[in-house]
Amino acid sequence: MNEHTLSMRLERVAANVPAESRLADIGSDHAYLPVALMHRGVITSAVAGEVATTPLHAAQRTVRDNGLEQHISVRLANGLAAIEPGDRITAISLCGMGGETIRDILDAGKACLSGLERLILQPNGGEQPLRRWLMDNGYSILHEELLQENRFYYEIIVAERAGPVTYSAEQLYFGPLQMQARSPVFLAKWQRLLRQKHKTLANLEQARQAVPPAKVQEVAREVRWISELLA
Ligand SMILES: C[S@@+](CC[C@H](N)C(=O)[O-])C[C@H]1O[C@@H](n2cnc3c(N)ncnc32)[C@H](O)[C@@H]1O
């Protein structure tokens, strides 16, 4: 992967960035996403935010090597603190981090959100708490994708603030739009997870003494939900 050839995962994230966006890519690492989108003429400017110096330097190098310093600002910052009001950001991508981390970054950075930005989120696990944060903060899920690359499943969640929205516990767990669409990759993911959850539940039940009953109940509920979904 590089700024010219994105991974399939980042390629699908890129496909969800609207034309003419001013993008903030938070946790940008090598800045491959904003650099590729600038080369393709999809975005007009970008901020590449990084909290750690090694990926920050990688991002600075990619931007410099591509002659894009006038269009992409690389900033050392924690989460949405990379965004300045003058950037007039219209889309924010947060990709390749745990869903809880993405949620915490959004929550800590609420003051930096105008509420008009499109969020393009690609969590690695922790999708349920992330979807809950979106619901609790008035964001509707406009689009969801699930793809498999190198044996891993990746979810992409696209959301915009559009007033109060209510999702059921199952919708927060599976993804409201994915539940409707029931794509082959979605069903394959949950078939694999059902097998894993069955094993986990058997192990927890064997070790019953040491395990809080609430934990066993939680996994049992997940097994029930997934079984119902696949039935
Ligand atoms: C696994 S990389 C993903 C890079 C790229 N977004 C992608 O999807 O390929 C996660 C990056 O997020 C950065 N990161 C983690 N927490 C962050 C935070 N609070 N603010 C900014 N960057 C953060 C890490 O330093 C790391 O470079």
The ligand as an ORCA input file, in Angstrom:
! r2SCAN-3c Opt
* xyz 0 1
  C      -3.355      1.704     12.664
  S      -3.048      3.358     12.270
  C      -4.217      3.647     10.987
  C      -3.678      4.570      9.955
  C      -4.658      4.957      8.853
  N      -5.727      5.799      9.377
  C      -5.251      3.727      8.214
  O      -6.434      3.454      8.420
  O      -4.515      3.008      7.508
  C      -3.752      4.275     13.617
  C      -3.088      5.631     13.756
  O      -3.888      6.426     14.629
  C      -3.034      7.213     15.416
  N      -3.793      7.632     16.595
  C      -4.228      6.880     17.633
  N      -4.878      7.627     18.546
  C      -4.873      8.898     18.061
  C      -5.361     10.142     18.539
  N      -5.993     10.225     19.721
  N      -5.176     11.245     17.790
  C      -4.524     11.178     16.608
  N      -4.017     10.024     16.106
  C      -4.192      8.911     16.816
  C      -1.858      6.310     15.708
  O      -0.708      7.043     16.064
  C      -1.704      5.558     14.378
  O      -0.779      6.183     13.537
*
